[in-house]
Amino acid sequence: MKRKFDFAKFAPLFALALLFVISAFASEHFLKPQNLLNILRQVSYTGVIALGLTFVVISGGIDLSVGSMVAFVGGLAVLTLNQFGGGVMAIIWAICVGLIVGMLAGAFNGIIVTKGRIAPFIVTLGTMSIFRSLTLYISNAGEFRSASQLYPKIGAGVVFGVPIPVWVFLLLAVIFHIVLNNTRYGRYVCAVGSNEQVATYSAIKVDLIKFFTYVITGLTVGVTAVMLSARLNSISSSNAGVFYELDAIASVVIGGTSMSGGSGSIFGTVIGAIILGIINNMLNMLGVSPYLQGTVKGIVIILAVLLQYKKKN
């Protein structure tokens, strides 16, 4: 029997191809290699977070704290860097602190969600305020500035002509794709998001599975915080990570991951992040006010969720 082509599965890819063609005709500068690399560099920061957030959304959760967490983790990474002198070992310590603090912050969210039995939306809305407030307090509402001359090479460096953040984004995408599709944990995440009660009856440790989705997201936040602080050689306590949660969630939803949980793909999230990056790029090239870009993102999210709802019904 001939298998029916699943259009919905490849819809994000078709949307990307269509948007790519339209953008190429809309601006003569779009296809320039430097512009395409700039798009990939820009989306890599929120895209890395979106990779971790994919696990949370598939499990039936949400994390609104990732933007504030970026500022908090990035600030502590810069403080660590300065504390150890700004050399190579200092950079290693800063990276380790960034990743560990990110995972601990994610674990904090996970514990409250699983043990406190509080809706993820409420928990992460609260921790969003907590992380931002702590960041402002530690920096006295100022900037965390690095004194290192080596640190910016991580965020601004290139390998084989491609920015380092882009390589990190693609490498993590491959790793997380394997975890989601080829491991028991990935199958359990989908099972929990599809039907938590059935997963419990199947002897799946639901709370543990959900807890680790937040830890994974915290890890990706740590990676982004290190890359962002390295690129700028500083972190603003008030502006760093602002609206990152919107871009990350948009990437996940545009990529086809169901907001009700149970299904999704890392591949789709990567495509979703690139689509969002191209939209932002074209809005800038066409001279659209930056104040309207949030409107476009909001409309895209609503349309993506609406299409999911129509598909289910």
Secondary structure, DSSP 8 states (H G I E B T S, - for coil): ------TGGGHHHHHHHHHHHHHHHH-TTTTSHHHHHHHHHHHHHHHHHHHHHHHHHHTT-----HHHHHHHHHHHHHHHHHHTTSSHHHHHHHHHHHHHHHHHHHHHHHHHHHHH---HHHHHHHHHHHHHHHHHHHHTTSEEE---SSTHHHHH-EETTEEHHHHHHHHHHHHHHHHHHHSHHHHHHHHHHH-HHHHHHTT--HHHHHHHHHHHHHHHHHHHHHHHHHHHTEEETTTTTTTHHHHHHHHHHHTT--TTSS---HHHHHHHHHHHHHHHHHHHHTT--GGGHHHHHHHHHHHHHHHHHHHH-
